[in-house]
Amino acid sequence: MDRGGRHAEAKGETMSTIRELLVELTGTVEYADRIGDDADLAASGIDSGDLVRLVLLVEQRLGVEITAEDMEGLRTIGDYERFVAERAGAGASGGA
């Protein structure tokens, strides 16, 4: 029953947290609810200042480091979700 469920749960929690951060940044639940996982955040109305704030919040709340180079590949909620999942997995198995 627990097989594979933990990864899906963690993935869902990450997505939920990223959407919560979007609500915090935009001040509206509707934006986070209507944007698709693969929609470009900048093209959908988030300004560059909020994108930087999103990166800072992801770093603080989810405990991952995001470099300027990493930021170039983070355009969608799905991108953030995959990035956080990969970094969290690497941190857990990397053991520093």
Buried (B, 14 or more C-beta within 10 A) or exposed (E): EEEEEEEEEBBEEBBEBBBBBBBBBBEEEEBBEEBEEEBEBEEEEBEEEBBEBBBEBBEEBBEBEBEEEBBEEBBBBBBBBBBBBEBBEEEEEEEE
